[in-house]
Amino acid sequence: MATIQSSDLDFNSIKTNLKTYLQRSSEFQDYDFEASGLSNILDVLAYNTHINGLIANLGINESFLSSAQLRASVVSHAETLGYRPRSKTASKSEVNLSLVTGDASVASALIPQYTTFTASVDGVSYTFQTLEQYTAANDGAGTFTFLTSSGSANIELAEGVVKTKTFIVGDAADEQVFVIPDTELDTTTLNVDVFDTVSSSSSTQYTNIENSVRINENSTIFIVREAPNGFHEITFSEGNVLGIAPVAGNKIVIQYIASSGALANGATTFIADGDITVGSSDYTPTVTTVTNSAGGDDKESINSIKANAPISFATQQRLVTAEDYKALVLSRYSTTVQDVTAWGGNDNVPPIYGRVYLSLKFKSGVSSDVQASVKNSIQTQLAENLGIMSIDTAFTDPTDTFLEVTTRFNFDPDLSGITADTQAAAVQVAVNNYFTNNLNSFDSVFRRSLLLAVIDDISPAILDSSISVRLNQRFTPTLNFTTNYTVDFPTTIAAADDANYVLNTSNFVLSSGETVTARNRLETNTIELVDPITGVVAVDNAGSINNTTGVVSFVGINVASFSGSEIRVTITPSNQSTIRPLRNYILNIDTGQSTSVPSLDFQNTPSSISTNV
């Protein structure tokens, strides 16, 4: 009997399968299906089977997080794992705000919440808001400098338009859903106030459950989630769990910022849209930019949700393993933190037990004050409440390790309409893009074979290619002071031989006035300082290389000056095919030291070997 295979879901295959089955019976052995009315019946049967098969296939796919294609399905599966996808986030900036009035009689001034400022990015104007009110005291001469509640002069502005949505709570049996019909909503800016009646002037402020650490019967919290239609909905306790719930007759007022997301990143100049009243006069505030706007982003992508939801579920809202720290930090601080890695003190160098280390890669433009605030929040609000007792949290800044990539390829101009130099430029762009798309983050491994495959696929005119890889790191010495320096590489270093130097540095000037570069002595791991032009040795023992640990140690060096902002130390790794970073190291490309070199290879030109007789 003919059967329909699960892979044969297209219309023609199904119809052919039905014909094959009917032709096996004696009644239809010589029947001409194409010239008969029965063909129309087979069309209907095949169409019905085709549609049912597609529906079943799509339904099964949407039933699992890994295979779901619709955003609503992915979000729903993520929520069953306790993960709430990130909404659109507003771009934020820090500024200093001040007023010069010359009036010493007024004691203080106030900037209200949601005071607006205008900035432009690429010729497009965006509105930025203060998220809370700020006060300033008179310095005695009529100058007011606005400060945060913690005393900082750095005032945060968030891009977007303030919107308000009001709901009246009905009877509990109505099972009301409070939907905010705005896809531009930034859930981190939600302010939810519940009034006793429509005419009440006093209210109770509710807190997002994700910002709550302890919940009891008197807690006032709300839950925000993404609805299937892409909007967000607000829910509250039922009155039995999760604290106090609004009751019938209450008025719910929700204020939030509708943001443009990443489009507003990069604003540099902010202008107040209105004056500030001090006493009985209006004054224009002076705005000084501390950090350019940054951190704006679109809704979390489907691929990101699929990757993060299982990791978040594994944490179970506790901090035990390194993966727990990574998942919760990324989940709660995604507006400022781009990437994070964590490791136990037993894996640290040197080992320090009873401690967990975190390294945070912040998004571009995030100020040092915001970075310090995030780290403090992780320690005081996250680790102390969810972590294991007696385990301390320490932070280590990311360490960039730069790859110097030299690409060589054979190029046949007959197979391309461009020159070798133009092709070399295209190859270098592809190499740079490969690093941008695949590396430049924690735990990203460089594999030379993958990059070679990308290069070979650029053009048929590229016949073959090869890559040599070196690593460099930088350090800033203390000038005119004799001291030791240590540079740690996240890989083993190639063994010294009698022909090639496995270490060298950029040029620097010693306190004695000599311009030198550092390199290893051939066949040894001893570092010497030599004249970069003549090679004459100035210092025959300036440190050593530990090939196994990847540590380069400079001993007793007194640097008087150097070019640029840092001294570059370059080594040859023992394995150029695979570079796997450790702990807080991030691999990137040194575009200034990376080149692409073509060699002409006319493969249609016959070659010959001449013999001298």
Phi, psi and omega in degrees: 000137178289136178237155179262116180286153182296336181274346182266072184256003178274155189302311185296322180293320180294315181297318178298321179296320178294318178299317180300319179295314182293324182291345178280348177268151185295330182294332186239021184298319182250023185279137177266096185293327185288336183253023185231165176291337179298335178299324179293322178295319179296325177300315180295315180297317181294319180296316180297316178296319179300312181296315180298322178295318179295317180298315179298318181296313180295320180298317179293318179301316183286354181276353183230142182300317186291331184253350182297142180248331180280137181300320180301320179292316181297315179298318180297315179296322179296321180293327176294339176266006179081019182247128178250116182300150181288138176278182171298141182239145183279143172288139184231152179220160174244134180225161169257133180242133180211159176230138174244107184253332185075004181256110183273358186275341181267128188283324186210165178225159184223136170253118184291161171298143179069028169291134190260150176223155180243137175218159181234146176228121181054039176082000180254131181274141178228150179260131177244149185232151165280139184269350176209172179272151182230146180241159178218140178263148177290131180279005180100345180241011179089017177252132182240127175244119186280139184232156174281174179297337178269000178093005181276145177274356181273110182262130182272132173245139179241136181282141175140179180249131179285129178232156181231137176232129183243137178231148171252126184284129178263194181293148182301330181292344181285344181050056183293146173239126183262095185262134175259106187280067182211113180284350181269004184299134170257108186294340179286347181257009182294131169240118183245118178241136180245121179259147182298318180223175180297328185262001182293147178257339179261150185217168174248127181274134179258151185246141176299133183300332180289343177260006181261140179256314179238136182234131176228190185292344181258005181291146176241098185228159174228161179239130177246135181217155177277127181277164180301334181274005178094347175280180177242146179235148182253131175232159182232178176297156175273002181098345179258324178231166177061028171086209188274136179251148173300149182243169182304134181097342177292151174251129179252123178245120182246122175248142181203171177251127173266117193251159173269359177069224187293341183299332183269003178291141176099007177291138185244331185236131184237131182239128180295136181280345181209174180270162177252131181274124176234118187069240178246012183239156179255141181224146177273123182290147173271126184247120177245120183286126175267313177224142174295156181296139182201169175090353177291141182205161176277177176305150178300134183287163179299316180297321179295319179298316180299325181282321188273329184300311179297324179294317179297320179297323182294335181288330182053036179055041173215157182249100180238307181260169177298323179295329176297315180298315181299314184295313184288323179294315179295325181290318188266341183235033185292341180288337181241331184262124179273322182206156181212147172225154183218149176206154180282158180299335178291337178265359182282161175238109357283161180297134175226108186278156181078025183213144172244138182254137176237139172234124185249130171258109183277156177294155181300134177092354179287124186289163180295326178294318178294320178299316179295323179293320179295316179298319178295321179295320179298319181289313189273327184257332184260297187295319183290334182263330184246347183276174179279138179299147179073004174258116180273156178249128179234151181245138176231130181293149176299146177245120179276128171247121186260136177263129172263105188254118175253114183255128176240136181214148175272134189230127179254106182298335181295340182262006182213156179263016182239167180276169179295321180294320177296320178294322178297320178296320179295322178296317181294324176297318179296321178296314179298318180294325179300317179293320180297320186275334189241344181236213178061033175207164181297146173066012177274126186260134175272125177237117186298323183298324180293320178291322177298322178296321178297317181295315182296335181274356183295317184203146174297340180286345175274108188278322176197167183209160176215156183224134169249140188234133170231159180243144172224150172227161186237153173216154179252113183281161172274120187288144175055041179213124182280121183203178179255150178228142178235130177240119182261127175255146184276028182203163175286155185254142181301148179289144179291144176229189185266007184233327187238142177274129180269354179218138167206168183226169170288166185285148173210163184251129178281164178298339178283352180097356181277135173272125187223167167228152180262144175205164176275148174288135183306138179069008179223169175258013179278134180268135176233154177255126186227159173294127185294343182261309185270337183080007179291132184284125177264321177226121187274348179215094183245017180141196184206167178243132172255102185298324186287316183270347182076023183260129175250122185244123173258135186238130172060045180259135176241104184265126179270324179196166178200160181276146179076201183259346183212163171264130182266127178247121185242135179230162173259121180288155180291332179233104181279348183281327182223121176245111183248112183287153179251150170045248188262020180273142178235128179272133177218174180256138173270096185295332180286338182250004181254136183222161173237126187240117179270152171233127181291134181218098179273093188289343177273355178270119181295143178253155180219155178248119180274143180239124177275124180255000000 
